[in-house]
Amino acid sequence: MLGLMSFAYLNYMIFRYLMSVYRRSPDPLSRGLALGLLCATTGMLVHSIGANTFIIVRIMEPYMLLLALLVSYEKINNAEAKSGVTEKQATSSRYTYPYLVGNPSTA
């Protein structure tokens, strides 16, 4: 019973997070990824009624990887928005490769 409750809680939190990203994010990449992961989660839950979907590594590894990428991408976007960093400031620093971005000392 404890495993079922933790599984239900994990899926509830994933659904809640994906819905909040899809509703509030202005970025089309994160909205599309959140919608795709929401559909994948729903599909896997329906598929797991008759199969052991959640223990197969070939299925869960890419799913969890995409979920982690979405969470990290949202954290980076939120941190940049709070600090007021523009895209030009985020890409041009003394640590970037000059042949990719341009020489920051002349910018």
Beta strands, then each sheet from edge to edge (+ up, - down):
end
